[in-house]
Amino acid sequence: MGIFERYLSLWVGLCIAAGVLLGKMVPEAFQLFAAMEYAHVNLPVAILIWVMIYPMMVQIDFSSVKEVTNKPKGIILTVVINWLVKPFTMALLGWLFFKIFFANLVDAQTANEYIAGMILLGVAPCTAMVFVWSQLTKGDANYTLVQVSVNDIIMIFAFAPITAFLLGVSDIEVPWNTLLVSVVLYVLLPLVAGVLTRKALNKKGEASIQTFLSKIKPFSIIGLLATVVLLFGFQAQTILDNPLAIGLIAIPLMIQTYGIFAISYGIAKALKLPYNIAAPACMIATSNFFELAVAVAISLFGLNSGAALATVVGVLVEVPVMLSLVAFANRTQHWFKS
């Protein structure tokens, strides 16, 4: 594991601080970046997200999906939690906190945008960071590939309808065109690019794939860190003017993350999954594809919206929380069979 992956939480923290500081010192630079958009898609963010996602997509071997029938329990756990549980618990928590518990602290429009951002996080199961969490928990790398592959296939078809349904239930207008464009831009096209790249490299042998991955893998982390700087730069003034908002959004997000992990871990133990499948399965079920959520939030609601802020707070919360869950899983691996 490289120095970036080993100290990822530290780098993210430093980039958050750098983004807020730069956003305060040179707001005109971030306003310039914010103006670079086409069809409600911010181009700098889109490029950085592609830089972040593409190396991860090349790692995915879709031919491994056929192996799902060999050990289906871990796949079923991940799919059920990601698509039948997590989106709806996230929407429920967003509604409870911003329509009831925090109703007197935020106005109705801002509350709706915060809920929308949380929904986008809940409907986007993790793709990129999955491989890091799996490696940190000593997970079965091949099985993780299968889980990611299945999740990505489902995401192509399920992300937009579930998002639209939950946004509609929350009385938020659903711009279907932008939502579908975002799915194509941030999920389908990177997947296709990854598959075609892997297919081309596969003709030269597995060694060529690994060599290529070793060269481009650092760009994934660089893309993540640059995206964090940019996003927190965009939101710098909002964060400085209203730091309470960060705490308000972080509370339900942390409850969701720890709660989903507890449910997943309990089910994995009840299913008697081996640890090297149970741990990454629960990490995949718990973490979010925040890159996609951020991109869609910006496309749907704008760079300076409450929805974009909520997804950015998701970045702030996810890395340290997931690292704490990695540590917990590693300490409790004796609960599972090897």
N, C-alpha and C positions, 0 to 999 in steps of 0.2 A: 504494500500500500504506500502510495506516495505521500509527500509531506502535505499536499493540499487536502487529500482525503483524511489523513490522520488528524489534522487540526482544522477541519472544515468549519466547526462552530466558531473558532477564533477568527478565521478569515471572513466569515459572514458578518460577525459582529463588527469587525474593523471596516468592512465595506458599507455596512449600515451607517456607521458613524461618519465615514467619508462622504457618503451620499447626502446625508443631512447637512453636513458642514459645507460641502460644495454648493448644494442647492440654496443655502442661505447666502453664501459669499458671491456666487456668480449665477443668480437666477436667470439672467438673460440667456446663458448658454443652454440651460435646460428648457427654457421656453422655445429656443431654436429647435432642439431635438423634438420637443412636443409637437411642433408645427409640421414635422416631417411625417405626414400620414397620407394614406390613400384608401378610400372606401372605408373610413373609420378604423383603419389598421395602422398603428404607429410603426413606421418602417425600421427605425433603429432597434426597437424592442423585438420586432419580428426577426430581424437578422440575428440578434443575440440569442434569441430562443432557438433559432435553427442551429446556430453554432453549438448550443448547449445540448440539443436533442439528437442531432444527427449522429454523433459518435455512439450514443446509446442505442440508436436504432440499428446501426451496423452490427452490433453485438447480437441482435435477435435473430435466431435461426428458426424460421417459421416451419421448417420441416420437422422440428421437434414437437410441434403441436400434436402429432399423431401419437406421441408417447403418453398423452394424458390418460389413456385408458389403463396404463400400467399401475399408476398410483393416483387414483382419482380423488381421494379424500382431501388432500391439500388444495387441489384446484377448486373443488366444490366449495371449500371453506372460503377461499379468497373471492370467488365469484359471488357467493351469497352475501358476504359482508359488504363487498364493494358496490354491488348493484341493487341489492334488496334491503339493505340495512343502513349503510353510512349516509347516502344522500338524504334519506328521510329523517334520520336522527339529527343531522346537521341543520336541516330546514326547521325542525322542531325546536332545537336549541336557539337558533337565530330568532324565531318568533317569540319564544318564551322570554329571552333576555331583552330584546329590543322593543317588543310590544307590551311587555308586562313589567319585568324587573327594572329595566333601565328606561322605561317609557317617559319618565319625567326629566331625563338627562339629555335626550336627543330629540330633535324635531322629527315629525313623521316621515318626511322625504328622506332625510339622512338615515333613519332607521331602516327604511325599505332598501336603501342602497347597501347598507351593512349586511342585511339579510341576504341580498342578492349575491354579494361577494362570498359570503359563507356557503351559500348553495353551490356556487361555482367550484369552490374548493371541495365540497363534499361529493360532487358528481364526477370529479376528475381523479381517478385512482392513479397512484404513482407509477411512472414509467422509468424516468431517468435515474433517480436516486435509489431505486430498488436494488440495483446491483451493488451499491455501496453498503446498504443495510445488510444485504445477504452476505457479503464478504465479511463484514464486521461480526456477524453472528455465526460464522463458519457454516453457512448454508450450502445446500447442494446447488452448485452453479447451473448445472443442466436443467434441474427442476425449476429453478428461478427463471430460466429462459422460457420454459413452457408456460409458467404462470404469467409472465409479462406478455408473451405472444397472445395468449387467450384473452387477457385483459384488453390489449390493444385492438384486437379484432372486434370485441364487444363494444369498445369505446367508439369505434367508427360509426356504429349504428345506434348506440344507446345514449351517447352523451347529449346530443341535441334534444331528443324527445323528452328525456327525464328532466333536463335543465328547463326546458320550456314548460313542462307540467308543473314543476315546483315553483318556478317564477310566477306562473299564472295563478297558482293556489295562493301565493303571497301577494296577489294583486299588483304584480309588476308587469308592465307591458313587455311582450316578448318580440324582439326584432328578429324574426326567423332567418332572414337573408344573412344578416351579420353573423348569427350563431352558426349557420351551416358553413359559411365561408371560413369561419375560425376553425371549425373541425377539420375542414379540408386542408387549410393552410398549416395548422399546427399538429395535426395527427396523421392524416392520410398521406400528404405529400412527403413528410419526413420518413414515414414508414416505407413508402414506395422507393424513395431514394436509398434508404438503408438496405432494403431487399435487393435492389439492382446492384448496388455496390458489392454486397456480400456475394451475390451470384457471380459477378465478374471476377472477384478475387478468388472465389472458390475453384475456378478453373486452374489456378496456379498452385492450389494446395492450401491446407489449413495454416501453414507457416506464414503465407503471404497475408492472410486475414489478421493473424496475431501481430505481425509487423506493422500493418496499416493501423490497427487499433492502438498500438503502443504510441504511434506518432500523433494520432488525432485525439486520443483520450484526454490529454491535458486541456484541450480547447473546450471540452464540456464544462470543466470546473471554471475555467476562465470566463466562459460565457455566462455561467451562473453568477459569478462574482461581479462581472460588469453589469449584468442585469439588475442585481441588487443595488449597486451604486446608482444606476440610472433611475430606478423606480423610487428609491428613497430620496433622490434629488428632486424628482417630480413632486413628491409629497412633502418636501422639507418644511415649507411654511405651514402646511396643515398640521404636521406633527408638532412643530414648535409652538404653534398657536393653541393647539388643543391636545396636549399629551394624554389627557384623560381618555380620549378616544382610543388610543392604543391599548390601554388597560382594559377598557370596556370590551373591545373586540377580542382581546387575548383570552379573557376568562372563558367564554363559551368554546373557543377553539381548543383550549387546553383540556376542558372537560370532555369534549368530543374525542380528542386524540387518546387520552388515557382511558376513557370509557370504552371506545371501540377496541383498543388493544386488550383490555381486560376480558371483554366478551370473546374476542378471537382466541386469546390464549387459553381461556377456560374451555372453549369448544375443542381446540386442538388437543388439549390434555384428555378430554373426554373421548375423543376419537382415537386416542393412543397413537398419535402420529410420532414418528421419529423426530428427534430434535432438529436435525439438519433440514427437515422439511417444515416442521411446525414453526420454528423461529422466523424464517424469511416469509412464510405464508402470512403470519400475523403482522410482520412489518409492512408487507405489501397491502394488506387489508387496512392498515392504520394510516399509512402516509398518503400524501396527496400529490397529484401532478400540478404543483402550484405554478409551474411555468405556463401551462395551458390556462389555468384559472386566471392568472394575471393578464395574459394576452386577451382572453375573451372579455374580461371585465373592462379593460381599456377600450376594446372594440365596441362593446355594447353601451358603456356608460361614460367613457371619457377618462383621460389621464388623471384628472383631479377629482374624480368622483369618490363617494364613500365606498362604492363597490371595489374600485381599484385599491383604495386604502386597506380594505378588509383583506383582500388577497395578498397584499404586500405584508400585512401583519402576519398572515399565514406563513410567509417565508421566515419572518422573525421568530415565530413560535416553533415551527416545525423542526428545524435543525437541532436545537438544544434538547427539545422534548424527545425526539426520536433517538438521539444519542443516549439519553437517560434510559429509554426503553431497551436499547441495545445492551447497555450495561446490566439491566435487570434480567434480560433473557439469558445472557451469558452466565450470570450468577445462579440461575435456576434451571440450567439445562439438565440437572440430575432428576428433574421432575418427569422427564421424558425418556423413552427408550432410545438407545443410540442407533 
